[in-house]
Protein backbone atom coordinates (compact mmCIF):
# COMPACT_ATOMS: atom_id res chain seq x y z
CA UNK A 1 0.00 0.00 0.00
CA UNK A 2 1.46 3.37 -1.01
CA UNK A 3 1.63 6.34 1.35
CA UNK A 4 -0.52 9.19 0.08
CA UNK A 5 0.31 12.83 0.66
CA UNK A 6 -0.43 16.10 -1.14
CA UNK A 7 3.12 17.41 -1.56
CA UNK A 8 4.81 17.39 -4.93
CA UNK A 9 8.10 16.35 -3.32
CA UNK A 10 9.32 12.79 -3.71
CA UNK A 11 9.20 12.03 0.02
CA UNK A 12 6.77 13.00 2.76
CA UNK A 13 8.03 15.68 5.17
CA UNK A 14 7.67 15.26 8.93
CA UNK A 15 7.85 18.33 11.14
CA UNK A 16 10.70 17.85 13.62
CA UNK A 17 12.19 20.80 15.52
CA UNK A 18 15.59 19.47 16.60
CA UNK A 19 18.99 21.11 17.22
CA UNK A 20 21.32 20.83 14.22
CA UNK A 21 24.97 21.80 13.91
CA UNK A 22 27.48 21.27 11.18
CA UNK A 23 29.56 22.80 8.49
CA UNK A 24 29.32 23.58 4.80
CA UNK A 25 32.48 22.73 2.90
CA UNK A 26 34.00 24.62 -0.03
CA UNK A 27 36.07 22.78 -2.67
CA UNK A 28 38.99 25.11 -1.81
CA UNK A 29 38.90 23.86 1.78
CA UNK A 30 36.99 26.74 3.39
CA UNK A 31 34.61 25.65 6.15
CA UNK A 32 31.40 27.52 7.06
CA UNK A 33 30.12 26.29 10.46
CA UNK A 34 26.49 26.68 11.49
CA UNK A 35 24.07 25.98 14.31
CA UNK A 36 20.35 25.83 13.68
CA UNK A 37 17.15 23.90 14.05
CA UNK A 38 15.47 21.42 11.77
CA UNK A 39 12.10 22.51 10.46
CA UNK A 40 11.15 19.27 8.75
CA UNK A 41 12.81 16.02 7.75
CA UNK A 42 12.20 13.37 5.11
CA UNK A 43 13.76 10.12 4.03
CA UNK A 44 16.19 11.98 1.73
CA UNK A 45 16.64 15.42 3.29
CA UNK A 46 15.69 18.17 5.66
CA UNK A 47 15.10 21.88 5.99
CA UNK A 48 17.34 23.64 8.50
CA UNK A 49 16.61 27.07 9.96
CA UNK A 50 19.85 29.00 10.58
CA UNK A 51 20.68 32.47 11.88
CA UNK A 52 22.78 33.65 8.90
CA UNK A 53 23.78 32.68 5.38
CA UNK A 54 27.48 32.35 6.28
CA UNK A 55 28.38 31.86 2.62
CA UNK A 56 26.13 28.83 2.04
CA UNK A 57 25.75 28.07 -1.66
CA UNK A 58 23.66 25.62 -3.64
CA UNK A 59 25.75 22.56 -4.39
CA UNK A 60 28.01 22.83 -1.34
CA UNK A 61 28.78 19.67 0.58
CA UNK A 62 27.58 19.68 4.17
CA UNK A 63 28.30 17.64 7.27
CA UNK A 64 25.69 17.77 10.00
CA UNK A 65 24.81 16.46 13.44
CA UNK A 66 21.22 16.26 14.66
CA UNK A 67 20.50 15.86 18.35
CA UNK A 68 17.54 13.48 18.27
CA UNK A 69 17.50 12.05 21.83
CA UNK A 70 18.98 14.07 24.70
CA UNK A 71 21.33 11.53 26.30
CA UNK A 72 22.42 9.80 23.07
CA UNK A 73 25.06 10.80 20.53
CA UNK A 74 23.76 12.91 17.61
CA UNK A 75 22.83 11.47 14.24
CA UNK A 76 25.73 12.17 11.86
CA UNK A 77 24.92 12.73 8.19
CA UNK A 78 26.32 14.16 4.95
CA UNK A 79 24.51 16.04 2.25
CA UNK A 80 24.39 18.76 -0.35
CA UNK A 81 22.80 22.20 -0.08
CA UNK A 82 19.91 22.27 -2.59
CA UNK A 83 18.41 25.68 -1.84
CA UNK A 84 18.52 28.62 0.56
CA UNK A 85 15.73 31.08 1.27
CA UNK A 86 15.32 34.12 3.48
CA UNK A 87 12.44 33.75 5.96
CA UNK A 88 10.47 36.23 8.07
CA UNK A 89 11.56 34.60 11.33
CA UNK A 90 13.89 37.02 13.15
CA UNK A 91 15.48 34.21 15.21
CA UNK A 92 16.13 31.98 12.20
CA UNK A 93 16.20 34.28 9.12
CA UNK A 94 17.53 31.70 6.65
CA UNK A 95 16.11 28.32 5.60
CA UNK A 96 18.50 25.84 3.99
CA UNK A 97 17.32 22.74 2.13
CA UNK A 98 19.69 19.77 2.34
CA UNK A 99 19.57 16.56 0.32
CA UNK A 100 21.16 13.67 2.21
CA UNK A 101 23.98 11.83 0.46
CA UNK A 102 25.17 9.60 3.30
CA UNK A 103 25.14 8.73 6.97
CA UNK A 104 27.88 8.23 9.54
CA UNK A 105 27.08 4.50 9.48
CA UNK A 106 24.19 2.05 9.52
CA UNK A 107 23.33 2.92 13.15
CA UNK A 108 22.86 6.58 12.16
CA UNK A 109 20.56 5.58 9.30
CA UNK A 110 18.48 3.40 11.65
CA UNK A 111 18.13 6.34 14.04
CA UNK A 112 17.14 8.63 11.11
CA UNK A 113 14.33 6.23 10.23
CA UNK A 114 13.28 6.13 13.88
CA UNK A 115 13.20 9.95 13.93
CA UNK A 116 10.90 9.95 10.88
CA UNK A 117 8.43 7.68 12.66
CA UNK A 118 8.04 10.07 15.65
CA UNK A 119 5.08 12.39 15.26
C-alpha positions in Angstrom: 0.0 0.0 0.0 1.5 3.4 -1.0 1.6 6.3 1.4 -0.5 9.2 0.1 0.3 12.8 0.7 -0.4 16.1 -1.1 3.1 17.4 -1.6 4.8 17.4 -4.9 8.1 16.3 -3.3 9.3 12.8 -3.7 9.2 12.0 0.0 6.8 13.0 2.8 8.0 15.7 5.2 7.7 15.3 8.9 7.9 18.3 11.1 10.7 17.9 13.6 12.2 20.8 15.5 15.6 19.5 16.6 19.0 21.1 17.2 21.3 20.8 14.2 25.0 21.8 13.9 27.5 21.3 11.2 29.6 22.8 8.5 29.3 23.6 4.8 32.5 22.7 2.9 34.0 24.6 0.0 36.1 22.8 -2.7 39.0 25.1 -1.8 38.9 23.9 1.8 37.0 26.7 3.4 34.6 25.7 6.1 31.4 27.5 7.1 30.1 26.3 10.5 26.5 26.7 11.5 24.1 26.0 14.3 20.4 25.8 13.7 17.2 23.9 14.0 15.5 21.4 11.8 12.1 22.5 10.5 11.1 19.3 8.8 12.8 16.0 7.7 12.2 13.4 5.1 13.8 10.1 4.0 16.2 12.0 1.7 16.6 15.4 3.3 15.7 18.2 5.7 15.1 21.9 6.0 17.3 23.6 8.5 16.6 27.1 10.0 19.8 29.0 10.6 20.7 32.5 11.9 22.8 33.7 8.9 23.8 32.7 5.4 27.5 32.3 6.3 28.4 31.9 2.6 26.1 28.8 2.0 25.7 28.1 -1.7 23.7 25.6 -3.6 25.7 22.6 -4.4 28.0 22.8 -1.3 28.8 19.7 0.6 27.6 19.7 4.2 28.3 17.6 7.3 25.7 17.8 10.0 24.8 16.5 13.4 21.2 16.3 14.7 20.5 15.9 18.4 17.5 13.5 18.3 17.5 12.0 21.8 19.0 14.1 24.7 21.3 11.5 26.3 22.4 9.8 23.1 25.1 10.8 20.5 23.8 12.9 17.6 22.8 11.5 14.2 25.7 12.2 11.9 24.9 12.7 8.2 26.3 14.2 5.0 24.5 16.0 2.2 24.4 18.8 -0.4 22.8 22.2 -0.1 19.9 22.3 -2.6 18.4 25.7 -1.8 18.5 28.6 0.6 15.7 31.1 1.3 15.3 34.1 3.5 12.4 33.7 6.0 10.5 36.2 8.1 11.6 34.6 11.3 13.9 37.0 13.1 15.5 34.2 15.2 16.1 32.0 12.2 16.2 34.3 9.1 17.5 31.7 6.6 16.1 28.3 5.6 18.5 25.8 4.0 17.3 22.7 2.1 19.7 19.8 2.3 19.6 16.6 0.3 21.2 13.7 2.2 24.0 11.8 0.5 25.2 9.6 3.3 25.1 8.7 7.0 27.9 8.2 9.5 27.1 4.5 9.5 24.2 2.0 9.5 23.3 2.9 13.1 22.9 6.6 12.2 20.6 5.6 9.3 18.5 3.4 11.6 18.1 6.3 14.0 17.1 8.6 11.1 14.3 6.2 10.2 13.3 6.1 13.9 13.2 9.9 13.9 10.9 9.9 10.9 8.4 7.7 12.7 8.0 10.1 15.7 5.1 12.4 15.3 
